[in-house]
Amino acid sequence: QDDELNLRLTRSGGKIWQSSEIVSWYRPRTTLSALYRQYFQYGFWKVAVIRKHRIPGSWRHLVPGLFVAGNLFLLLAAACLLLAGHAGLSKEVLLGWAGIFATYCLGCIVASLASARQFGWDLLPYLPVTFAVFHVSYGLGFLLGSLYWTFARSSDSRLGDLFVGVTR
């Protein structure tokens, strides 16, 4: 993939050069479910690239996975605390999670306003959900990829094969 090639090039001292003279066409996904599958796959396979090179190309590759893991952890912790009879503490954890979630939603709205201002206000209704799909699907793919690449044997490629054709 381009991202992995760019990492190898920059690690070997090369530079990534872009030219405005290059003409290319891009066909964006037409549904949120197709976008979800695409970014889930990106997150899943990003783990393989990180394992191969022993370091991420950028810290931003880790953020969606950490975000999703943090949300899942807080929700699971709140549920466990509630089941263990600690309703007050469970409520505090849920309030903390709600604050983080509200901050994320506000960030999506601010980014949506900035993007709509630059690219057209008709996009505004779609952007917050689209940004959330990018982050959550990549994060979930990254978490599943982390589990898969940690526990899978090299001879067991059935699950990996499943993710090769997800968005192609």
N, CA and C atoms as a LAMMPS dump frame, in Angstrom:
ITEM: TIMESTEP
0
ITEM: NUMBER OF ATOMS
504
ITEM: BOX BOUNDS ff ff ff
-5.0000000000000000e+02 5.0000000000000000e+02
-5.0000000000000000e+02 5.0000000000000000e+02
-5.0000000000000000e+02 5.0000000000000000e+02
ITEM: ATOMS id mol type element x y z
1 1 1 N 0.828 -1.181 0
2 1 2 C 0 0 0
3 1 3 C 0.867 1.236 0
4 2 1 N 0.286 2.337 -0.403
5 2 2 C 1.036 3.591 -0.484
6 2 3 C 1.656 3.965 0.851
7 3 1 N 0.903 3.818 1.912
8 3 2 C 1.378 4.218 3.234
9 3 3 C 2.618 3.428 3.648
10 4 1 N 2.596 2.14 3.41
11 4 2 C 3.742 1.298 3.777
12 4 3 C 4.947 1.622 2.888
13 5 1 N 4.717 1.866 1.607
14 5 2 C 5.8 2.249 0.704
15 5 3 C 6.4 3.589 1.133
16 6 1 N 5.552 4.549 1.472
17 6 2 C 6.045 5.849 1.933
18 6 3 C 6.892 5.704 3.189
19 7 1 N 6.486 4.835 4.105
20 7 2 C 7.264 4.596 5.323
21 7 3 C 8.644 4.046 4.98
22 8 1 N 8.693 3.072 4.086
23 8 2 C 9.994 2.504 3.694
24 8 3 C 10.874 3.548 3.005
25 9 1 N 10.269 4.361 2.166
26 9 2 C 11.042 5.383 1.464
27 9 3 C 11.626 6.416 2.427
28 10 1 N 10.805 6.916 3.345
29 10 2 C 11.302 7.936 4.275
30 10 3 C 12.321 7.351 5.254
31 11 1 N 12.132 6.1 5.646
32 11 2 C 13.1 5.465 6.55
33 11 3 C 14.457 5.262 5.884
34 12 1 N 14.458 5.124 4.568
35 12 2 C 15.728 4.934 3.866
36 12 3 C 16.32 6.269 3.412
37 13 1 N 15.741 7.378 3.881
38 13 2 C 16.28 8.686 3.559
39 13 3 C 15.632 9.365 2.366
40 14 1 N 14.661 8.717 1.769
41 14 2 C 13.98 9.306 0.622
42 14 3 C 12.962 10.347 1.036
43 15 1 N 12.419 11.023 0.059
44 15 2 C 11.39 12.024 0.3
45 15 3 C 10.162 11.686 -0.529
46 16 1 N 9.01 11.997 0.008
47 16 2 C 7.753 11.812 -0.706
48 16 3 C 7.471 13.126 -1.417
49 17 1 N 7.301 13.05 -2.719
50 17 2 C 7.106 14.246 -3.515
51 17 3 C 5.752 14.173 -4.194
52 18 1 N 5.024 15.267 -4.106
53 18 2 C 3.741 15.331 -4.783
54 18 3 C 3.788 16.459 -5.797
55 19 1 N 3.163 16.248 -6.908
56 19 2 C 3.158 17.245 -7.97
57 19 3 C 1.721 17.59 -8.327
58 20 1 N 1.483 18.885 -8.489
59 20 2 C 0.146 19.314 -8.92
60 20 3 C -0.096 18.968 -10.384
61 21 1 N 0.939 18.553 -11.092
62 21 2 C 0.795 18.166 -12.494
63 21 3 C 0.26 16.746 -12.656
64 22 1 N 0.302 15.973 -11.587
65 22 2 C -0.221 14.607 -11.646
66 22 3 C -1.744 14.662 -11.674
67 23 1 N -2.337 13.929 -12.579
68 23 2 C -3.789 13.872 -12.676
69 23 3 C -4.224 12.491 -12.205
70 24 1 N -5.163 12.472 -11.284
71 24 2 C -5.69 11.194 -10.807
72 24 3 C -7.173 11.345 -10.545
73 25 1 N -7.847 10.217 -10.454
74 25 2 C -9.271 10.19 -10.18
75 25 3 C -9.5 9.345 -8.943
76 26 1 N -10.446 9.783 -8.156
77 26 2 C -10.785 9.061 -6.941
78 26 3 C -12.29 8.909 -6.886
79 27 1 N -12.703 7.709 -6.587
80 27 2 C -14.133 7.456 -6.433
81 27 3 C -14.401 7.144 -4.968
82 28 1 N -14.937 8.112 -4.232
83 28 2 C -15.191 7.867 -2.816
84 28 3 C -16.306 6.844 -2.623
85 29 1 N -16.307 6.218 -1.463
86 29 2 C -17.356 5.257 -1.137
87 29 3 C -18.697 5.974 -1.125
88 30 1 N -19.72 5.321 -1.629
89 30 2 C -21.021 5.98 -1.765
90 30 3 C -21.934 5.762 -0.564
91 31 1 N -21.568 4.844 0.323
92 31 2 C -22.391 4.609 1.512
93 31 3 C -21.501 4.604 2.749
94 32 1 N -22.107 4.878 3.886
95 32 2 C -21.354 4.834 5.138
96 32 3 C -20.889 3.414 5.455
97 33 1 N -21.672 2.417 5.074
98 33 2 C -21.254 1.036 5.348
99 33 3 C -20.025 0.668 4.509
100 34 1 N -19.955 1.136 3.274
101 34 2 C -18.775 0.872 2.444
102 34 3 C -17.56 1.613 2.994
103 35 1 N -17.763 2.84 3.466
104 35 2 C -16.68 3.6 4.091
105 35 3 C -16.214 2.909 5.369
106 36 1 N -17.176 2.4 6.145
107 36 2 C -16.853 1.662 7.364
108 36 3 C -15.968 0.455 7.051
109 37 1 N -16.361 -0.34 6.068
110 37 2 C -15.571 -1.52 5.7
111 37 3 C -14.168 -1.137 5.239
112 38 1 N -14.069 -0.056 4.454
113 38 2 C -12.771 0.395 3.959
114 38 3 C -11.841 0.767 5.126
115 39 1 N -12.33 1.556 6.057
116 39 2 C -11.463 2.014 7.144
117 39 3 C -11.243 0.947 8.204
118 40 1 N -12.185 0.044 8.351
119 40 2 C -11.957 -1.109 9.231
120 40 3 C -10.769 -1.907 8.702
121 41 1 N -10.761 -2.117 7.395
122 41 2 C -9.665 -2.855 6.766
123 41 3 C -8.344 -2.1 6.922
124 42 1 N -8.363 -0.796 6.735
125 42 2 C -7.14 -0.006 6.918
126 42 3 C -6.578 -0.204 8.326
127 43 1 N -7.457 -0.118 9.33
128 43 2 C -6.998 -0.294 10.706
129 43 3 C -6.462 -1.693 10.959
130 44 1 N -7.15 -2.692 10.431
131 44 2 C -6.734 -4.085 10.624
132 44 3 C -5.33 -4.311 10.066
133 45 1 N -5.087 -3.861 8.847
134 45 2 C -3.81 -4.109 8.196
135 45 3 C -2.706 -3.17 8.652
136 46 1 N -3.075 -2.035 9.253
137 46 2 C -2.054 -1.126 9.784
138 46 3 C -1.228 -1.828 10.855
139 47 1 N -1.851 -2.695 11.615
140 47 2 C -1.133 -3.438 12.654
141 47 3 C -0.04 -4.305 12.035
142 48 1 N -0.332 -4.937 10.905
143 48 2 C 0.682 -5.766 10.241
144 48 3 C 1.877 -4.919 9.807
145 49 1 N 1.603 -3.712 9.311
146 49 2 C 2.692 -2.82 8.895
147 49 3 C 3.524 -2.397 10.102
148 50 1 N 2.858 -2.072 11.206
149 50 2 C 3.576 -1.672 12.422
150 50 3 C 4.423 -2.833 12.943
151 51 1 N 3.881 -4.023 12.921
152 51 2 C 4.66 -5.189 13.366
153 51 3 C 5.868 -5.421 12.457
154 52 1 N 5.681 -5.26 11.161
155 52 2 C 6.777 -5.477 10.211
156 52 3 C 7.911 -4.483 10.442
157 53 1 N 7.564 -3.222 10.676
158 53 2 C 8.583 -2.178 10.799
159 53 3 C 8.938 -1.856 12.254
160 54 1 N 8.248 -2.493 13.191
161 54 2 C 8.503 -2.356 14.626
162 54 3 C 8.202 -0.972 15.202
163 55 1 N 7.567 -0.13 14.428
164 55 2 C 7.2 1.21 14.899
165 55 3 C 6.16 1.779 13.932
166 56 1 N 5.207 2.547 14.44
167 56 2 C 4.235 3.149 13.527
168 56 3 C 4.889 4.253 12.699
169 57 1 N 4.363 4.482 11.518
170 57 2 C 4.858 5.556 10.677
171 57 3 C 4.588 6.909 11.297
172 58 1 N 3.525 7.003 12.072
173 58 2 C 3.134 8.237 12.737
174 58 3 C 2.298 7.873 13.962
175 59 1 N 2.348 8.711 14.971
176 59 2 C 1.555 8.475 16.184
177 59 3 C 0.061 8.494 15.871
178 60 1 N -0.336 9.224 14.808
179 60 2 C -1.762 9.327 14.482
180 60 3 C -2.364 7.987 14.083
181 61 1 N -1.527 7.023 13.698
182 61 2 C -2.036 5.693 13.368
183 61 3 C -2.555 4.969 14.608
184 62 1 N -2.108 5.374 15.785
185 62 2 C -2.492 4.711 17.033
186 62 3 C -3.732 5.325 17.675
187 63 1 N -4.008 6.583 17.388
188 63 2 C -5.057 7.323 18.098
189 63 3 C -6.446 6.689 17.969
190 64 1 N -6.922 6.331 16.778
191 64 2 C -8.277 5.753 16.722
192 64 3 C -8.416 4.462 17.534
193 65 1 N -7.398 3.609 17.501
194 65 2 C -7.45 2.379 18.294
195 65 3 C -7.484 2.674 19.79
196 66 1 N -6.669 3.625 20.229
197 66 2 C -6.674 4.014 21.637
198 66 3 C -8.011 4.634 22.03
199 67 1 N -8.579 5.43 21.137
200 67 2 C -9.87 6.057 21.39
201 67 3 C -10.968 5.003 21.568
202 68 1 N -11.041 4.072 20.644
203 68 2 C -12.069 3.026 20.729
204 68 3 C -11.825 2.141 21.954
205 69 1 N -10.576 1.761 22.214
206 69 2 C -10.259 0.923 23.37
207 69 3 C -10.622 1.646 24.666
208 70 1 N -10.319 2.927 24.734
209 70 2 C -10.663 3.706 25.93
210 70 3 C -12.155 3.766 26.171
211 71 1 N -12.922 3.98 25.099
212 71 2 C -14.382 4.008 25.229
213 71 3 C -14.922 2.657 25.671
214 72 1 N -14.442 1.593 25.043
215 72 2 C -14.903 0.253 25.425
216 72 3 C -14.534 -0.065 26.873
217 73 1 N -13.321 0.302 27.273
218 73 2 C -12.875 0.058 28.644
219 73 3 C -13.765 0.787 29.648
220 74 1 N -14.043 2.065 29.415
221 74 2 C -14.862 2.833 30.354
222 74 3 C -16.286 2.275 30.445
223 75 1 N -16.869 1.913 29.31
224 75 2 C -18.22 1.354 29.331
225 75 3 C -18.252 -0.008 30.032
226 76 1 N -17.246 -0.831 29.769
227 76 2 C -17.159 -2.133 30.435
228 76 3 C -16.918 -1.965 31.933
229 77 1 N -16.055 -1.026 32.302
230 77 2 C -15.787 -0.769 33.72
231 77 3 C -17.05 -0.31 34.434
232 78 1 N -17.807 0.571 33.793
233 78 2 C -19.053 1.049 34.401
234 78 3 C -20.036 -0.102 34.596
235 79 1 N -20.139 -0.979 33.608
236 79 2 C -21.047 -2.127 33.713
237 79 3 C -20.596 -3.076 34.825
238 80 1 N -19.299 -3.347 34.898
239 80 2 C -18.777 -4.246 35.939
240 80 3 C -18.989 -3.658 37.326
241 81 1 N -18.757 -2.361 37.459
242 81 2 C -18.968 -1.706 38.75
243 81 3 C -20.436 -1.767 39.161
244 82 1 N -21.32 -1.57 38.204
245 82 2 C -22.752 -1.647 38.493
246 82 3 C -23.141 -3.056 38.924
247 83 1 N -22.64 -4.061 38.226
248 83 2 C -22.936 -5.455 38.572
249 83 3 C -22.34 -5.844 39.922
250 84 1 N -21.243 -5.201 40.285
251 84 2 C -20.585 -5.495 41.57
252 84 3 C -21.214 -4.712 42.722
253 85 1 N -22.238 -3.936 42.434
254 85 2 C -22.929 -3.213 43.492
255 85 3 C -22.366 -1.834 43.802
256 86 1 N -21.584 -1.296 42.92
257 86 2 C -21 0.027 43.127
258 86 3 C -21.649 1.027 42.167
259 87 1 N -22.945 1.25 42.371
260 87 2 C -23.71 2.096 41.448
261 87 3 C -23.167 3.524 41.403
262 88 1 N -22.756 4.055 42.534
263 88 2 C -22.238 5.428 42.563
264 88 3 C -20.968 5.573 41.748
265 89 1 N -20.053 4.642 41.928
266 89 2 C -18.803 4.68 41.171
267 89 3 C -19.053 4.431 39.683
268 90 1 N -20.001 3.538 39.401
269 90 2 C -20.366 3.268 38.013
270 90 3 C -20.892 4.536 37.35
271 91 1 N -21.707 5.287 38.096
272 91 2 C -22.252 6.541 37.566
273 91 3 C -21.135 7.546 37.286
274 92 1 N -20.144 7.608 38.175
275 92 2 C -19.022 8.524 37.972
276 92 3 C -18.214 8.146 36.721
277 93 1 N -18 6.865 36.534
278 93 2 C -17.275 6.412 35.339
279 93 3 C -18.077 6.752 34.081
280 94 1 N -19.387 6.541 34.128
281 94 2 C -20.231 6.873 32.98
282 94 3 C -20.231 8.374 32.7
283 95 1 N -20.213 9.182 33.739
284 95 2 C -20.135 10.634 33.542
285 95 3 C -18.8 11.027 32.908
286 96 1 N -17.729 10.383 33.328
287 96 2 C -16.422 10.629 32.712
288 96 3 C -16.43 10.24 31.245
289 97 1 N -17.011 9.072 30.963
290 97 2 C -17.115 8.626 29.578
291 97 3 C -17.97 9.609 28.772
292 98 1 N -19.089 10.064 29.336
293 98 2 C -19.967 11.005 28.639
294 98 3 C -19.23 12.309 28.334
295 99 1 N -18.382 12.746 29.241
296 99 2 C -17.589 13.958 28.997
297 99 3 C -16.62 13.77 27.841
298 100 1 N -15.961 12.623 27.814
299 100 2 C -15.038 12.326 26.718
300 100 3 C -15.805 12.223 25.4
301 101 1 N -16.941 11.55 25.425
302 101 2 C -17.76 11.391 24.226
303 101 3 C -18.271 12.742 23.732
304 102 1 N -18.722 13.595 24.655
305 102 2 C -19.205 14.928 24.271
306 102 3 C -18.072 15.763 23.664
307 103 1 N -16.885 15.659 24.233
308 103 2 C -15.735 16.383 23.69
309 103 3 C -15.416 15.9 22.28
310 104 1 N -15.48 14.592 22.076
311 104 2 C -15.252 14.041 20.737
312 104 3 C -16.306 14.557 19.761
313 105 1 N -17.564 14.518 20.16
314 105 2 C -18.637 15.01 19.286
315 105 3 C -18.437 16.485 18.946
316 106 1 N -18.039 17.274 19.928
317 106 2 C -17.765 18.687 19.679
318 106 3 C -16.62 18.837 18.682
319 107 1 N -15.585 18.019 18.832
320 107 2 C -14.474 18.04 17.882
321 107 3 C -14.929 17.706 16.469
322 108 1 N -15.81 16.725 16.342
323 108 2 C -16.347 16.359 15.02
324 108 3 C -17.148 17.519 14.427
325 109 1 N -17.889 18.209 15.261
326 109 2 C -18.691 19.341 14.778
327 109 3 C -17.786 20.493 14.341
328 110 1 N -16.775 20.797 15.137
329 110 2 C -15.843 21.874 14.775
330 110 3 C -15.113 21.534 13.476
331 111 1 N -14.629 20.295 13.355
332 111 2 C -13.954 19.882 12.119
333 111 3 C -14.927 19.914 10.938
334 112 1 N -16.172 19.559 11.165
335 112 2 C -17.184 19.585 10.109
336 112 3 C -17.451 21.011 9.642
337 113 1 N -17.544 21.943 10.59
338 113 2 C -17.755 23.345 10.221
339 113 3 C -16.579 23.882 9.411
340 114 1 N -15.369 23.544 9.83
341 114 2 C -14.185 24 9.098
342 114 3 C -14.146 23.403 7.695
343 115 1 N -14.461 22.131 7.578
344 115 2 C -14.464 21.482 6.266
345 115 3 C -15.576 22.027 5.377
346 116 1 N -16.753 22.209 5.948
347 116 2 C -17.884 22.723 5.164
348 116 3 C -17.611 24.146 4.697
349 117 1 N -16.96 24.932 5.527
350 117 2 C -16.6 26.295 5.129
351 117 3 C -15.668 26.276 3.922
352 118 1 N -14.746 25.325 3.901
353 118 2 C -13.766 25.257 2.813
354 118 3 C -14.317 24.572 1.561
355 119 1 N -15.132 23.512 1.737
356 119 2 C -15.53 22.689 0.598
357 119 3 C -17.012 22.764 0.229
358 120 1 N -17.793 23.444 1.024
359 120 2 C -19.207 23.598 0.688
360 120 3 C -20.119 23.251 1.848
361 121 1 N -21.03 24.168 2.124
362 121 2 C -21.928 23.996 3.27
363 121 3 C -22.921 22.869 3.072
364 122 1 N -23.15 22.452 1.849
365 122 2 C -24.085 21.348 1.604
366 122 3 C -23.569 20.031 2.194
367 123 1 N -22.264 19.962 2.492
368 123 2 C -21.678 18.758 3.092
369 123 3 C -21.908 18.67 4.596
370 124 1 N -22.211 19.798 5.223
371 124 2 C -22.246 19.863 6.687
372 124 3 C -23.094 18.78 7.366
373 125 1 N -24.286 18.476 6.876
374 125 2 C -25.081 17.448 7.576
375 125 3 C -24.429 16.057 7.6
376 126 1 N -23.569 15.78 6.636
377 126 2 C -22.971 14.45 6.514
378 126 3 C -21.627 14.308 7.237
379 127 1 N -20.957 15.414 7.458
380 127 2 C -19.58 15.347 7.926
381 127 3 C -19.387 14.791 9.334
382 128 1 N -20.163 15.198 10.356
383 128 2 C -19.899 14.649 11.696
384 128 3 C -19.985 13.118 11.737
385 129 1 N -20.997 12.567 11.091
386 129 2 C -21.163 11.111 11.079
387 129 3 C -20.036 10.463 10.269
388 130 1 N -19.662 11.103 9.175
389 130 2 C -18.583 10.563 8.341
390 130 3 C -17.274 10.519 9.125
391 131 1 N -16.958 11.601 9.842
392 131 2 C -15.735 11.612 10.656
393 131 3 C -15.782 10.514 11.715
394 132 1 N -16.939 10.333 12.344
395 132 2 C -17.076 9.285 13.361
396 132 3 C -16.886 7.901 12.739
397 133 1 N -17.418 7.69 11.556
398 133 2 C -17.242 6.398 10.88
399 133 3 C -15.761 6.16 10.592
400 134 1 N -15.056 7.179 10.108
401 134 2 C -13.608 7.052 9.879
402 134 3 C -12.907 6.559 11.147
403 135 1 N -13.136 7.262 12.249
404 135 2 C -12.387 6.996 13.48
405 135 3 C -12.773 5.669 14.129
406 136 1 N -14.061 5.417 14.249
407 136 2 C -14.511 4.212 14.946
408 136 3 C -14.192 2.952 14.142
409 137 1 N -14.414 2.981 12.838
410 137 2 C -14.138 1.779 12.045
411 137 3 C -12.644 1.48 11.99
412 138 1 N -11.814 2.511 11.807
413 138 2 C -10.368 2.311 11.816
414 138 3 C -9.927 1.789 13.184
415 139 1 N -10.466 2.392 14.251
416 139 2 C -10.106 1.973 15.602
417 139 3 C -10.496 0.537 15.897
418 140 1 N -11.701 0.142 15.507
419 140 2 C -12.132 -1.247 15.712
420 140 3 C -11.284 -2.21 14.881
421 141 1 N -10.999 -1.833 13.637
422 141 2 C -10.134 -2.661 12.801
423 141 3 C -8.75 -2.799 13.414
424 142 1 N -8.222 -1.708 13.954
425 142 2 C -6.908 -1.723 14.584
426 142 3 C -6.91 -2.649 15.806
427 143 1 N -7.973 -2.571 16.615
428 143 2 C -8.042 -3.445 17.796
429 143 3 C -8.149 -4.908 17.406
430 144 1 N -9.003 -5.217 16.43
431 144 2 C -9.124 -6.603 15.976
432 144 3 C -7.818 -7.069 15.338
433 145 1 N -7.181 -6.192 14.564
434 145 2 C -5.885 -6.524 13.977
435 145 3 C -4.837 -6.78 15.047
436 146 1 N -4.858 -5.993 16.115
437 146 2 C -3.913 -6.199 17.217
438 146 3 C -4.097 -7.569 17.839
439 147 1 N -5.346 -7.967 18.041
440 147 2 C -5.616 -9.299 18.588
441 147 3 C -5.21 -10.385 17.599
442 148 1 N -5.608 -10.194 16.354
443 148 2 C -5.315 -11.204 15.337
444 148 3 C -3.816 -11.404 15.17
445 149 1 N -3.08 -10.308 14.954
446 149 2 C -1.655 -10.428 14.674
447 149 3 C -0.862 -10.838 15.904
448 150 1 N -1.449 -10.702 17.091
449 150 2 C -0.774 -11.167 18.31
450 150 3 C -0.936 -12.67 18.487
451 151 1 N -2.111 -13.198 18.173
452 151 2 C -2.416 -14.592 18.484
453 151 3 C -2.454 -15.528 17.274
454 152 1 N -2.524 -14.994 16.076
455 152 2 C -2.625 -15.855 14.885
456 152 3 C -1.299 -16.523 14.583
457 153 1 N -1.396 -17.742 14.158
458 153 2 C -0.2 -18.442 13.668
459 153 3 C -0.015 -18.074 12.201
460 154 1 N 1.204 -18.065 11.746
461 154 2 C 1.456 -17.698 10.349
462 154 3 C 0.775 -18.666 9.384
463 155 1 N 0.553 -19.901 9.827
464 155 2 C -0.094 -20.873 8.939
465 155 3 C -1.615 -20.718 8.917
466 156 1 N -2.167 -19.97 9.855
467 156 2 C -3.617 -19.785 9.943
468 156 3 C -3.982 -18.442 9.322
469 157 1 N -4.236 -18.433 8.032
470 157 2 C -4.487 -17.175 7.336
471 157 3 C -5.961 -16.978 6.986
472 158 1 N -6.848 -17.814 7.497
473 158 2 C -8.257 -17.709 7.106
474 158 3 C -8.865 -16.361 7.48
475 159 1 N -8.642 -15.888 8.7
476 159 2 C -9.2 -14.601 9.094
477 159 3 C -8.535 -13.472 8.319
478 160 1 N -7.223 -13.55 8.146
479 160 2 C -6.516 -12.548 7.359
480 160 3 C -7.029 -12.496 5.936
481 161 1 N -7.303 -13.659 5.353
482 161 2 C -7.841 -13.713 3.993
483 161 3 C -9.19 -13.013 3.911
484 162 1 N -9.964 -13.102 4.968
485 162 2 C -11.258 -12.444 5.005
486 162 3 C -11.124 -10.939 4.796
487 163 1 N -10.073 -10.348 5.365
488 163 2 C -9.922 -8.896 5.289
489 163 3 C -9.22 -8.419 4.025
490 164 1 N -8.734 -9.319 3.211
491 164 2 C -8.13 -8.909 1.95
492 164 3 C -9.193 -8.38 1.005
493 165 1 N -10.334 -9.018 0.963
494 165 2 C -11.356 -8.642 -0.007
495 165 3 C -12.455 -7.764 0.533
496 166 1 N -12.314 -7.217 1.724
497 166 2 C -13.394 -6.473 2.344
498 166 3 C -13.809 -5.265 1.505
499 167 1 N -12.858 -4.487 1.008
500 167 2 C -13.233 -3.259 0.303
501 167 3 C -12.824 -3.253 -1.154
502 168 1 N -12.446 -4.355 -1.698
503 168 2 C -11.984 -4.349 -3.075
504 168 3 C -13.109 -4.703 -4.026
